């Protein structure tokens, strides 16, 4: 065989291999029967992505500043937090990472500028991909979680130093629980008996029981705790501290910080998720543009995965094989193959994606 024919044959084999790889690449996701909902803070909408091929299949206008987003337990409804408080630059930080709040001559200045009529929890119908209603959620709702039975929403009211308990069926605020300054993250324990509210400004974490909605615990972590998640069986929780680049390990029985884990240099941790099997912890590192993967028992750093620009909210596929990150400045979502330990796709969404929710298809 001539050299030219040999080269041509090799090129043909290589081309065939590329085709097979291209066909094989999505195969791992082809069986993934779920949708990915992404809240876009600046464009006021929610992007819907097909989990099997990473294609955008819908865009739903929802209202002002959509941020926290979660699916109902039945898989037919998605809830998204909406706020009429104007988007502002983050506050300056002092030497310890605490936000420096500017004193105003008029305490009502911010309230005058804010459109309180826009504050709500938007209700999205998964089947029609439409906004079907809004539920009153108190002032400036940012994040929330659902009760275990899906009947109530536990909402952080960022500018009101409170958490609201909302009855979904009646659309009414049933309880208002005072907490610390700038409440942000909200997480419900696996057994549903308590929920936690993390307060960004002072590092305060409040624990509220769901029988009578009273505060039964209060502890501190380093400042700017953004979110929380738990081991599936309960007993342990994890809270990132953005300003100090750390992950706090919490004993949820004694309500004490057991360990503080330093994340890679440059990390500004935002969102934390525990794998469905409870073996690994995933943390989005904000400005570092990475996701840290840690062992959930030894807290050893197993991997650092490069993703998009300033990943904020993250979510895991139901089987724990794929992770999605909302990349605010670049207006896209990274798709990470966790077995391969790398980003495999970027999906363009709306402006400033903030959070991600996974909705299993129920058809």
C-alpha positions as a Markdown table, in Angstrom:
| # | Residue | x | y | z |
|---|---|---|---|---|
| 1 | Unk | 0.0 | 0.0 | 0.0 |
| 2 | Unk | 1.3 | 3.5 | -0.9 |
| 3 | Unk | 2.0 | 6.0 | 1.8 |
| 4 | Unk | -0.7 | 8.3 | 0.6 |
| 5 | Unk | -3.3 | 5.5 | 0.7 |
| 6 | Unk | -2.1 | 4.5 | 4.1 |
| 7 | Unk | -2.5 | 8.1 | 5.4 |
| 8 | Unk | -5.9 | 8.3 | 3.8 |
| 9 | Unk | -6.9 | 5.1 | 5.4 |
| 10 | Unk | -5.8 | 6.3 | 8.8 |
| 11 | Unk | -7.7 | 9.5 | 8.3 |
| 12 | Unk | -10.8 | 7.5 | 7.5 |
| 13 | Unk | -10.4 | 5.5 | 10.6 |
| 14 | Unk | -9.9 | 8.7 | 12.7 |
| 15 | Unk | -13.0 | 10.3 | 11.1 |
| 16 | Unk | -15.1 | 7.2 | 11.9 |
| 17 | Unk | -13.8 | 7.2 | 15.4 |
| 18 | Unk | -14.8 | 10.9 | 15.8 |
| 19 | Unk | -18.3 | 10.1 | 14.5 |
| 20 | Unk | -18.6 | 7.2 | 16.9 |
| 21 | Unk | -17.4 | 9.4 | 19.8 |
| 22 | Unk | -19.9 | 12.1 | 18.9 |
| 23 | Unk | -22.6 | 9.6 | 18.8 |
| 24 | Unk | -21.5 | 8.0 | 22.1 |
| 25 | Unk | -21.0 | 11.3 | 23.9 |
| 26 | Unk | -24.7 | 12.0 | 24.6 |
| 27 | Unk | -25.5 | 8.3 | 25.1 |
| 28 | Unk | -24.8 | 8.6 | 28.8 |
| 29 | Unk | -27.4 | 11.3 | 29.0 |
| 30 | Unk | -29.9 | 9.8 | 26.5 |
| 31 | Unk | -31.6 | 7.8 | 29.2 |
| 32 | Unk | -31.8 | 10.9 | 31.5 |
| 33 | Unk | -35.5 | 11.6 | 31.8 |
| 34 | Unk | -35.5 | 15.0 | 33.5 |
| 35 | Unk | -35.6 | 18.7 | 32.8 |
| 36 | Unk | -33.3 | 21.5 | 34.1 |
| 37 | Unk | -34.9 | 24.7 | 35.2 |
| 38 | Unk | -32.7 | 27.8 | 35.4 |
| 39 | Unk | -33.7 | 31.1 | 37.0 |
| 40 | Unk | -32.2 | 34.1 | 35.2 |
| 41 | Unk | -32.0 | 37.1 | 37.5 |
| 42 | Unk | -31.5 | 39.9 | 35.0 |
| 43 | Unk | -33.7 | 38.8 | 32.2 |
| 44 | Unk | -36.7 | 37.9 | 34.5 |
| 45 | Unk | -37.3 | 34.5 | 33.1 |
| 46 | Unk | -36.6 | 30.8 | 33.5 |
| 47 | Unk | -34.8 | 28.6 | 30.9 |
| 48 | Unk | -35.9 | 25.0 | 30.5 |
| 49 | Unk | -33.2 | 22.5 | 29.3 |
| 50 | Unk | -33.9 | 18.9 | 28.2 |
| 51 | Unk | -31.7 | 16.7 | 30.4 |
| 52 | Unk | -31.2 | 14.1 | 27.7 |
| 53 | Unk | -29.5 | 16.3 | 25.0 |
| 54 | Unk | -28.8 | 19.6 | 26.8 |
| 55 | Unk | -31.1 | 21.5 | 24.4 |
| 56 | Unk | -33.1 | 24.5 | 25.4 |
| 57 | Unk | -36.8 | 23.6 | 25.1 |
| 58 | Unk | -38.5 | 26.7 | 26.6 |
| 59 | Unk | -38.2 | 30.1 | 28.1 |
| 60 | Unk | -40.8 | 31.2 | 30.7 |
| 61 | Unk | -41.2 | 34.9 | 31.6 |
| 62 | Unk | -41.8 | 35.1 | 35.4 |
| 63 | Unk | -41.2 | 38.6 | 36.7 |
| 64 | Unk | -38.5 | 40.6 | 38.5 |
| 65 | Unk | -35.2 | 39.1 | 39.7 |
| 66 | Unk | -35.9 | 35.4 | 39.8 |
| 67 | Unk | -33.4 | 33.7 | 42.1 |
| 68 | Unk | -34.1 | 30.7 | 44.3 |
| 69 | Unk | -35.9 | 27.9 | 42.3 |
| 70 | Unk | -37.1 | 24.5 | 43.4 |
| 71 | Unk | -39.4 | 21.7 | 42.1 |
| 72 | Unk | -42.4 | 20.4 | 44.0 |
| 73 | Unk | -42.2 | 16.8 | 45.1 |
| 74 | Unk | -44.7 | 15.7 | 42.6 |
| 75 | Unk | -42.6 | 16.9 | 39.7 |
| 76 | Unk | -45.5 | 18.9 | 38.1 |
| 77 | Unk | -44.8 | 22.3 | 39.6 |
| 78 | Unk | -41.7 | 24.5 | 39.9 |
| 79 | Unk | -41.5 | 27.4 | 42.3 |
| 80 | Unk | -39.2 | 30.5 | 41.8 |
| 81 | Unk | -38.5 | 33.4 | 44.2 |
| 82 | Unk | -39.2 | 36.9 | 42.7 |
| 83 | Unk | -38.1 | 40.2 | 44.1 |
| 84 | Unk | -38.9 | 43.9 | 43.2 |
| 85 | Unk | -35.8 | 45.1 | 45.2 |
| 86 | Unk | -33.4 | 46.6 | 42.7 |
| 87 | Unk | -30.3 | 44.6 | 41.8 |
| 88 | Unk | -27.3 | 46.3 | 43.6 |
| 89 | Unk | -23.6 | 45.7 | 43.7 |
| 90 | Unk | -22.4 | 43.5 | 46.6 |
| 91 | Unk | -21.4 | 45.5 | 49.7 |
| 92 | Unk | -17.8 | 46.2 | 50.5 |
| 93 | Unk | -16.2 | 43.8 | 53.0 |
| 94 | Unk | -14.1 | 44.6 | 56.1 |
| 95 | Unk | -10.9 | 42.8 | 57.0 |
| 96 | Unk | -12.8 | 39.8 | 58.4 |
| 97 | Unk | -15.0 | 39.5 | 55.3 |
| 98 | Unk | -18.1 | 41.1 | 56.9 |
| 99 | Unk | -20.3 | 43.2 | 54.7 |
| 100 | Unk | -20.0 | 47.0 | 55.4 |
| 101 | Unk | -23.5 | 48.4 | 55.2 |
| 102 | Unk | -23.9 | 52.1 | 54.4 |
| 103 | Unk | -26.0 | 54.2 | 56.7 |
| 104 | Unk | -28.8 | 56.2 | 55.0 |
| 105 | Unk | -30.3 | 59.4 | 56.1 |
| 106 | Unk | -33.7 | 57.8 | 55.5 |
| 107 | Unk | -34.2 | 54.2 | 56.5 |
| 108 | Unk | -37.0 | 53.9 | 54.0 |
| 109 | Unk | -34.9 | 54.9 | 51.0 |
| 110 | Unk | -34.6 | 51.3 | 49.8 |
| 111 | Unk | -38.2 | 50.5 | 50.5 |
| 112 | Unk | -39.2 | 53.5 | 48.3 |
| 113 | Unk | -37.1 | 52.3 | 45.4 |
| 114 | Unk | -38.3 | 48.7 | 45.7 |
| 115 | Unk | -41.4 | 47.4 | 43.9 |
| 116 | Unk | -42.9 | 45.4 | 46.6 |
| 117 | Unk | -45.8 | 44.4 | 44.4 |
| 118 | Unk | -43.3 | 42.2 | 42.5 |
| 119 | Unk | -42.2 | 40.2 | 45.6 |
| 120 | Unk | -43.7 | 36.7 | 45.4 |
| 121 | Unk | -43.1 | 33.1 | 44.7 |
| 122 | Unk | -43.9 | 32.3 | 41.1 |
| 123 | Unk | -45.7 | 29.0 | 40.3 |
| 124 | Unk | -44.7 | 27.3 | 37.1 |
| 125 | Unk | -46.6 | 24.4 | 35.5 |
| 126 | Unk | -44.1 | 21.9 | 34.1 |
| 127 | Unk | -46.6 | 20.4 | 31.6 |
| 128 | Unk | -47.4 | 23.7 | 29.9 |
| 129 | Unk | -44.1 | 25.5 | 30.8 |
| 130 | Unk | -46.1 | 28.6 | 31.9 |
| 131 | Unk | -46.3 | 30.8 | 34.9 |
| 132 | Unk | -49.7 | 30.0 | 36.4 |
| 133 | Unk | -49.7 | 32.2 | 39.5 |
| 134 | Unk | -47.9 | 34.0 | 42.2 |
| 135 | Unk | -47.9 | 33.4 | 46.0 |
| 136 | Unk | -47.3 | 36.2 | 48.5 |
| 137 | Unk | -44.0 | 35.5 | 50.1 |
| 138 | Unk | -43.2 | 38.5 | 52.3 |
| 139 | Unk | -40.6 | 41.1 | 51.5 |
| 140 | Unk | -37.7 | 40.5 | 49.1 |
| 141 | Unk | -37.7 | 36.7 | 48.9 |
| 142 | Unk | -34.4 | 35.3 | 47.9 |
| 143 | Unk | -34.2 | 31.6 | 48.7 |
| 144 | Unk | -36.5 | 29.0 | 50.1 |
| 145 | Unk | -37.1 | 25.3 | 50.6 |
| 146 | Unk | -40.1 | 23.1 | 50.7 |
| 147 | Unk | -41.6 | 21.2 | 53.6 |
| 148 | Unk | -41.2 | 17.5 | 53.3 |
| 149 | Unk | -44.8 | 17.0 | 52.2 |
| 150 | Unk | -44.6 | 19.8 | 49.7 |
| 151 | Unk | -47.4 | 21.8 | 51.4 |
| 152 | Unk | -45.4 | 24.8 | 52.6 |
| 153 | Unk | -42.6 | 27.0 | 51.6 |
| 154 | Unk | -39.9 | 28.3 | 54.0 |
| 155 | Unk | -38.7 | 31.6 | 52.6 |
| 156 | Unk | -35.8 | 33.9 | 53.5 |
| 157 | Unk | -36.8 | 37.6 | 53.3 |
| 158 | Unk | -33.5 | 39.2 | 52.7 |
| 159 | Unk | -34.3 | 42.8 | 53.5 |
| 160 | Unk | -36.6 | 42.1 | 56.4 |
| 161 | Unk | -34.4 | 39.9 | 58.7 |
| 162 | Unk | -37.0 | 37.2 | 58.8 |
| 163 | Unk | -38.1 | 33.9 | 57.4 |
| 164 | Unk | -41.7 | 33.3 | 56.2 |
| 165 | Unk | -43.7 | 30.1 | 56.3 |
| 166 | Unk | -46.2 | 30.0 | 53.4 |
| 167 | Unk | -49.2 | 27.7 | 53.0 |
| 168 | Unk | -49.1 | 26.8 | 49.3 |
| 169 | Unk | -52.8 | 25.8 | 49.1 |
| 170 | Unk | -54.1 | 29.0 | 50.6 |
| 171 | Unk | -51.3 | 31.2 | 49.3 |
| 172 | Unk | -51.0 | 32.9 | 52.7 |
| 173 | Unk | -48.1 | 33.7 | 55.0 |
| 174 | Unk | -48.8 | 31.7 | 58.1 |
| 175 | Unk | -45.8 | 32.6 | 60.2 |
| 176 | Unk | -43.0 | 35.1 | 60.2 |
| 177 | Unk | -39.9 | 34.1 | 62.2 |
| 178 | Unk | -37.3 | 36.8 | 63.0 |
| 179 | Unk | -33.7 | 35.8 | 62.2 |
| 180 | Unk | -30.4 | 37.7 | 61.6 |
| 181 | Unk | -29.3 | 40.3 | 59.0 |
| 182 | Unk | -29.5 | 39.3 | 55.3 |
| 183 | Unk | -31.0 | 35.8 | 55.6 |
| 184 | Unk | -30.2 | 33.9 | 52.4 |
| 185 | Unk | -29.9 | 30.1 | 52.4 |
| 186 | Unk | -32.8 | 27.9 | 53.5 |
| 187 | Unk | -32.7 | 24.1 | 53.8 |
| 188 | Unk | -35.1 | 21.5 | 55.2 |
| 189 | Unk | -33.7 | 18.6 | 57.1 |
| 190 | Unk | -34.3 | 15.1 | 55.4 |
| 191 | Unk | -36.9 | 14.2 | 58.1 |
| 192 | Unk | -38.7 | 17.5 | 57.6 |
| 193 | Unk | -38.8 | 18.3 | 61.3 |
| 194 | Unk | -36.6 | 21.5 | 61.1 |
| 195 | Unk | -35.4 | 24.0 | 58.6 |
| 196 | Unk | -32.3 | 26.1 | 58.7 |
| 197 | Unk | -31.8 | 29.7 | 57.6 |
| 198 | Unk | -28.2 | 31.0 | 56.9 |
| 199 | Unk | -27.7 | 34.8 | 57.4 |
| 200 | Unk | -25.1 | 36.3 | 55.1 |
| 201 | Unk | -24.0 | 39.3 | 57.1 |
| 202 | Unk | -23.0 | 37.9 | 60.5 |
| 203 | Unk | -22.7 | 34.2 | 59.8 |
| 204 | Unk | -25.7 | 33.4 | 61.9 |
| 205 | Unk | -27.5 | 30.1 | 61.3 |
| 206 | Unk | -31.0 | 29.7 | 62.8 |
| 207 | Unk | -32.8 | 26.3 | 63.3 |
| 208 | Unk | -36.6 | 26.4 | 63.2 |
| 209 | Unk | -38.8 | 23.5 | 64.1 |
| 210 | Unk | -41.7 | 22.8 | 61.8 |
| 211 | Unk | -44.3 | 21.9 | 64.4 |
| 212 | Unk | -44.9 | 25.4 | 65.8 |
| 213 | Unk | -42.2 | 27.3 | 63.9 |
| 214 | Unk | -40.1 | 28.4 | 66.8 |
| 215 | Unk | -36.4 | 28.9 | 66.8 |
| 216 | Unk | -34.8 | 25.9 | 68.6 |
| 217 | Unk | -31.2 | 26.5 | 67.7 |
| 218 | Unk | -28.7 | 29.3 | 66.8 |
| 219 | Unk | -25.0 | 29.0 | 66.0 |
| 220 | Unk | -22.4 | 30.9 | 63.9 |
| 221 | Unk | -20.1 | 30.1 | 61.1 |
| 222 | Unk | -17.7 | 32.3 | 59.3 |
| 223 | Unk | -19.4 | 35.1 | 57.3 |
| 224 | Unk | -21.4 | 34.9 | 54.1 |
| 225 | Unk | -22.9 | 31.4 | 54.5 |
| 226 | Unk | -24.9 | 31.1 | 51.2 |
| 227 | Unk | -26.6 | 27.7 | 51.4 |
| 228 | Unk | -26.8 | 24.3 | 53.1 |
| 229 | Unk | -27.3 | 20.6 | 52.4 |
| 230 | Unk | -27.4 | 17.4 | 54.4 |
| 231 | Unk | -26.3 | 13.8 | 54.3 |
| 232 | Unk | -29.3 | 11.7 | 53.0 |
| 233 | Unk | -29.8 | 10.0 | 56.4 |
| 234 | Unk | -29.5 | 13.2 | 58.4 |
| 235 | Unk | -27.2 | 13.9 | 61.3 |
| 236 | Unk | -24.7 | 16.0 | 59.3 |
| 237 | Unk | -25.0 | 19.2 | 57.3 |
| 238 | Unk | -22.7 | 21.3 | 55.2 |
| 239 | Unk | -22.6 | 25.1 | 55.0 |
| 240 | Unk | -20.1 | 27.1 | 52.8 |
| 241 | Unk | -18.6 | 30.4 | 54.0 |
| 242 | Unk | -18.0 | 32.5 | 50.9 |
| 243 | Unk | -15.7 | 35.2 | 52.3 |
| 244 | Unk | -13.3 | 32.7 | 53.9 |
| 245 | Unk | -13.4 | 30.0 | 51.2 |
| 246 | Unk | -14.4 | 27.3 | 53.7 |
| 247 | Unk | -16.9 | 24.5 | 54.1 |
| 248 | Unk | -18.4 | 24.0 | 57.6 |
| 249 | Unk | -19.3 | 20.5 | 58.7 |
| 250 | Unk | -22.3 | 20.7 | 61.1 |
| 251 | Unk | -23.5 | 18.1 | 63.6 |
| 252 | Unk | -27.3 | 18.6 | 63.3 |
| 253 | Unk | -28.0 | 16.8 | 66.6 |
| 254 | Unk | -25.8 | 19.0 | 68.8 |
| 255 | Unk | -26.0 | 22.0 | 66.4 |
| 256 | Unk | -22.2 | 22.5 | 66.5 |
| 257 | Unk | -19.6 | 23.1 | 63.9 |
| 258 | Unk | -17.5 | 19.9 | 63.9 |
| 259 | Unk | -14.9 | 20.9 | 61.4 |
| 260 | Unk | -14.0 | 23.7 | 59.0 |
| 261 | Unk | -12.6 | 22.5 | 55.7 |
| 262 | Unk | -10.4 | 24.9 | 53.7 |
| 263 | Unk | -11.3 | 24.9 | 50.0 |
| 264 | Unk | -8.7 | 25.5 | 47.2 |
| 265 | Unk | -7.1 | 28.9 | 47.2 |
| 266 | Unk | -9.3 | 31.5 | 45.5 |
| 267 | Unk | -12.6 | 29.7 | 46.2 |
| 268 | Unk | -15.6 | 31.8 | 47.0 |
| 269 | Unk | -18.1 | 29.0 | 47.8 |
| 270 | Unk | -21.7 | 29.6 | 47.0 |
| 271 | Unk | -23.9 | 26.4 | 46.7 |
| 272 | Unk | -23.4 | 23.0 | 48.2 |
| 273 | Unk | -25.0 | 19.7 | 47.2 |
| 274 | Unk | -24.6 | 16.2 | 48.6 |
| 275 | Unk | -24.7 | 13.3 | 46.1 |
| 276 | Unk | -27.8 | 11.2 | 46.2 |
| 277 | Unk | -25.8 | 8.2 | 47.6 |
| 278 | Unk | -24.3 | 10.5 | 50.2 |
| 279 | Unk | -20.7 | 9.7 | 49.3 |
| 280 | Unk | -19.6 | 13.0 | 47.9 |
| 281 | Unk | -20.1 | 16.7 | 48.4 |
| 282 | Unk | -20.1 | 19.3 | 45.6 |
| 283 | Unk | -19.4 | 23.0 | 46.2 |
| 284 | Unk | -19.5 | 25.8 | 43.5 |
| 285 | Unk | -16.6 | 28.1 | 44.0 |
| 286 | Unk | -17.9 | 31.4 | 42.5 |
| 287 | Unk | -15.2 | 33.6 | 41.2 |
| 288 | Unk | -12.7 | 30.7 | 41.1 |
| 289 | Unk | -14.8 | 29.2 | 38.2 |
| 290 | Unk | -14.6 | 25.7 | 39.7 |
| 291 | Unk | -16.5 | 23.0 | 41.5 |
| 292 | Unk | -14.9 | 21.2 | 44.4 |
| 293 | Unk | -15.6 | 17.5 | 45.0 |
| 294 | Unk | -15.0 | 16.2 | 48.5 |
| 295 | Unk | -15.4 | 12.9 | 50.3 |
| 296 | Unk | -18.5 | 13.3 | 52.6 |
| 297 | Unk | -16.9 | 11.4 | 55.4 |
| 298 | Unk | -13.2 | 12.2 | 55.4 |
| 299 | Unk | -13.7 | 15.7 | 53.8 |
| 300 | Unk | -10.7 | 15.0 | 51.5 |
| 301 | Unk | -10.6 | 17.1 | 48.4 |
| 302 | Unk | -11.1 | 14.6 | 45.6 |
| 303 | Unk | -11.2 | 16.8 | 42.5 |
| 304 | Unk | -11.5 | 20.4 | 41.3 |
| 305 | Unk | -13.5 | 20.7 | 38.1 |
| 306 | Unk | -13.2 | 23.7 | 35.9 |
| 307 | Unk | -16.6 | 25.1 | 34.8 |
| 308 | Unk | -18.0 | 28.5 | 33.6 |
| 309 | Unk | -17.6 | 32.0 | 34.9 |
| 310 | Unk | -18.5 | 32.5 | 38.6 |
| 311 | Unk | -20.7 | 29.4 | 39.1 |
| 312 | Unk | -23.4 | 30.1 | 41.7 |
| 313 | Unk | -26.3 | 27.7 | 42.0 |
| 314 | Unk | -25.8 | 24.0 | 41.3 |
| 315 | Unk | -28.0 | 20.9 | 41.0 |
| 316 | Unk | -27.5 | 17.2 | 40.5 |
| 317 | Unk | -29.3 | 14.9 | 38.1 |
| 318 | Unk | -31.5 | 12.3 | 39.9 |
| 319 | Unk | -29.0 | 9.5 | 39.5 |
| 320 | Unk | -26.1 | 11.7 | 40.6 |
| 321 | Unk | -24.2 | 11.4 | 37.3 |
| 322 | Unk | -24.4 | 15.0 | 36.1 |
| 323 | Unk | -24.0 | 18.3 | 37.7 |
| 324 | Unk | -25.3 | 21.7 | 36.4 |
| 325 | Unk | -23.9 | 25.1 | 37.4 |
| 326 | Unk | -25.5 | 28.5 | 36.8 |
| 327 | Unk | -22.7 | 30.8 | 35.5 |
| 328 | Unk | -24.0 | 34.4 | 36.0 |
| 329 | Unk | -21.5 | 36.6 | 34.1 |
| 330 | Unk | -21.4 | 34.4 | 31.0 |
| 331 | Unk | -25.1 | 33.7 | 30.8 |
| 332 | Unk | -24.8 | 30.0 | 30.5 |
| 333 | Unk | -25.0 | 26.6 | 32.4 |
| 334 | Unk | -22.1 | 24.1 | 32.6 |
| 335 | Unk | -23.0 | 20.4 | 32.3 |
| 336 | Unk | -20.5 | 18.3 | 34.2 |
| 337 | Unk | -20.0 | 14.5 | 33.7 |
| 338 | Unk | -19.1 | 13.5 | 37.3 |
| 339 | Unk | -17.7 | 10.1 | 36.4 |
| 340 | Unk | -15.3 | 11.7 | 33.9 |
| 341 | Unk | -14.8 | 14.7 | 36.3 |
| 342 | Unk | -15.1 | 17.3 | 33.6 |
| 343 | Unk | -17.4 | 19.8 | 31.9 |
| 344 | Unk | -18.9 | 18.3 | 28.8 |
| 345 | Unk | -21.2 | 21.1 | 27.6 |
| 346 | Unk | -22.2 | 24.8 | 28.0 |
| 347 | Unk | -25.8 | 25.8 | 27.4 |
| 348 | Unk | -26.7 | 29.4 | 26.7 |
| 349 | Unk | -29.6 | 30.6 | 28.9 |
| 350 | Unk | -31.0 | 34.0 | 30.0 |
| 351 | Unk | -29.2 | 36.9 | 31.6 |
| 352 | Unk | -27.4 | 36.2 | 34.9 |
| 353 | Unk | -28.5 | 32.7 | 35.7 |
| 354 | Unk | -28.7 | 32.3 | 39.5 |
| 355 | Unk | -30.0 | 28.9 | 40.4 |
| 356 | Unk | -30.8 | 25.5 | 39.0 |
| 357 | Unk | -33.6 | 23.0 | 39.7 |
| 358 | Unk | -34.0 | 19.4 | 38.4 |
| 359 | Unk | -37.5 | 18.2 | 37.5 |
| 360 | Unk | -37.9 | 14.5 | 36.7 |
| 361 | Unk | -40.3 | 13.8 | 33.8 |
| 362 | Unk | -43.4 | 12.2 | 35.0 |
| 363 | Unk | -44.9 | 11.3 | 31.6 |
